[in-house]
């Protein structure tokens, strides 16, 4: 598995944008240009996931000192169930092994139409070594559960990381909270 940095000039950018729009519901997405523009060594890593030279997915991690938040992670729908996701997560965990690495995912709400899918996703992350964190994350109007490796995350750390990443304009729009 190879992590290739995504920039405005990346040949994979159109395919990654298409994957991003298909993999995440509109309520969970931020403007794609924000992802591209905010990717910088001190704020966020935007990765094209490649296997043998083939684009298989994308990952986006927001960073702060000792903390990495897997903000977006997706494997091409046609390639799911073939081990690429777990291999990609192992590669990402290795990349961010010097600190705490966490993600947000749908809550296990039994009344949700896609409850079975939520359970499968939760179990997938557990199999990949992530554990449930006693936290919720709210971004815009969506509330997520949190899972991670490497230790606990405190709400002020999350808030500071997101403020540094988003800046004042997007902080007001997205209004991220951890509780």
N, C-alpha and C positions, 0 to 999 in steps of 0.2 A: 504494500500500500504506500502510495506516495502522496504527500501533501504539497500541492503547488499553489503558491501565493496568487491570489486573484487581484488584478488591477483593472483600471479602466481600459487597458490595452490587451487584456487577456483574450486569447482566441476562444476560450471556453465561456466567456461572459454571456453571450446570447443563450446558450444551452443551460447555464446555471440560472439565469433569470427565469427561463421557462420552467425549470424544475422547481424553483422557489415558489412561483405562482401556483403551480399544481399541487405542491406538497403541503402548503400551509393555508388555512382558511383566511379570508380577507381580514377578519377581526384580529388575527394573530400576527399579521405582517406589518412591517414598517416599510416606508418607501424604499425600493431597491437601491435607488441612488444614494440614500443615506448609508446603506451597508457599504457600498463601494467607496463613497467619499470619506467615511469615518474609519476605514481600515488603515491603520497606521501602527508602527511598531510599539508605541506607548499606549495604544488604546484597544486595538482589536486586530485579530488575524482572520482573514477571509481565505478559505482554502477550497481549491478544486481537489476532489478526491479521485485519484487515478489508480488503476490497476493495469499493469502491462501497457501503459500508454493510453488506456481508455478511460474517459470520464465516467465515473460510476456514481458520483454524488457531490455534495457540498457541505461545508461546515463553517460556522462563523462563531468565533469565541471573543467575547469582550474580556479585557484583562485589567487587572489592578495588581498591586504588589501582593504576591502570594495567593492570588485568586484568579480563576478563569471560569467564565460563565458561557457554557455552550448555548448560545442564543438561538442558533438555527442549525439543524442537522437533518439532512435528507439524502436518501439513496434513491437513484432512479427506480421508478415503480417497476419496470420490466426486470430489474436485477434484485429485487427484494426476495428474501428467503433463500439466498444462495451463500450466506456467510459474509457478504461484503459489509453489512452494518456492524457486526461484532468486530470484524477485523479493523474497520475504520475507527471504532471507539477505542480499541486497544492502542492503535497508533496515536490517537488524540490523548488518551490517558498518559501514554509515555511522554508525549510532547509537553504536557502540563504537570508532570509528576513532581515537580519541585514545590507544589503548593496544593491548594484545595481546588477541586474541579467539580462544578455542579451544573445542573440543567433544570429546566422547568418542563412539565408535561401536564396533560389534562388530568384533572382530578378524577378520582374513581367514583363518579356520581352514577349510581345505579339507574337513575331516571334518564340519563343521557341516551340518545338514540344509538350512539356508537359505543356503548358501554363495553361490549366484548372486545372491540378494537383497543380501547383504553387499557383494559386488563392485559391484553397481549403485549402492548407497548411497555407497560409497567414491568411485566415479567421479563421482557427482553432486556431492559436496563438492569434489572436485578441480576440476570444471568451474566451481564457484562461487568458486574462488580459494583454497581451503584447501589447505595442504600437510601432508604427514605430519610429525609431531613424533616425535623418537626417544624416546618415552615410552609407558608403559602407565599406566592408571588402574585401580585396584581399589576398588570400592565395594560393601560387603557381600560377597557371594560372586561377583560378576561382575567379570571383567577386560576392559577396553576398550582399544582403540587410541586415539591422540589425533591430532587435526588442528588446525591453527590458521592465523591470519594475524597479522602484526605483530611476529613474533619468538618466540624461545624462552621457555619457562616452566620455572622451576626447581621441583623438588619441595617445598622449604620454603615457597615462595610459595603453592603450591596448598594445602598443609597449613594454613597460616595463614589463608588465605581461607575454607577449609571449616570450620575451627574457629570463626572469627568468625561464619560463617553458621549453622552447625548448633547450636552450643552444646555443652556437655559431654554432656548426655543422648544426643543423636543422634550425636555423634562416636563414642561407644562402640558404638552400634547399627550404624552404617554403616561405621565404621572406614575412612575414605577414605585411600588411599595413591597416590602417584605415584612411579613408578620407571622 
